[in-house]
């Protein structure tokens, strides 16, 4: 089914074509109508430091990759005459 019917005589068709409207640009380079209002402190994300779980998972992943590489190198050395 095609959604490509333009509006005719002020009436919306059964399957209207998509329309994209742009807002007027503001000088703050952030866009949006509420750009001049201060951000709500309750919605701010804490970016004070790295996530400890991410660090642990990253370290485990590096250790697993190193272990696999060591096993593969050792197997290759023992099978080569």
SVG drawing of the C-alpha trace seen along z (x, -y; Angstrom):
<svg xmlns="http://www.w3.org/2000/svg" viewBox="-11 -33 71 66">
<polyline fill="none" stroke="black" stroke-width="0.4" points="0.0,0.0 1.5,-3.4 1.3,-6.3 1.8,-8.9 -1.4,-10.8 -1.0,-14.6 -3.6,-16.7 -6.3,-18.1 -8.6,-21.0 -7.7,-21.1 -8.9,-17.5 -6.5,-14.8 -6.5,-11.7 -6.9,-8.1 -3.1,-7.5 -1.3,-10.8 2.2,-11.4 4.7,-12.0 5.7,-15.7 8.8,-16.9 8.8,-20.5 11.8,-22.3 11.9,-24.7 13.6,-28.0 17.2,-27.8 18.3,-29.4 21.7,-30.8 22.6,-28.3 23.3,-25.4 21.1,-23.0 17.8,-23.5 14.4,-22.9 11.9,-25.4 13.0,-25.0 16.7,-25.6 16.6,-28.9 15.2,-27.2 17.7,-25.7 18.0,-22.0 16.2,-20.2 18.7,-19.0 16.6,-15.9 17.1,-14.6 20.8,-15.1 23.0,-12.1 25.9,-11.5 29.1,-11.6 31.5,-12.0 33.4,-8.8 33.5,-5.5 31.0,-2.7 32.8,-0.1 30.8,2.8 32.0,1.7 35.6,1.6 35.3,5.1 33.6,6.5 36.3,4.9 39.1,6.3 37.5,9.8 37.1,9.5 40.7,8.5 41.8,11.4 39.7,13.9 41.1,12.7 44.7,12.9 44.1,16.5 42.6,17.6 45.6,16.1 48.1,17.8 46.4,21.2 46.4,20.9 50.0,19.9 51.0,22.7 49.1,25.3 50.7,24.0 54.2,24.3 53.6,27.9 52.2,29.2 54.9,27.6 57.8,30.1"/>
</svg>
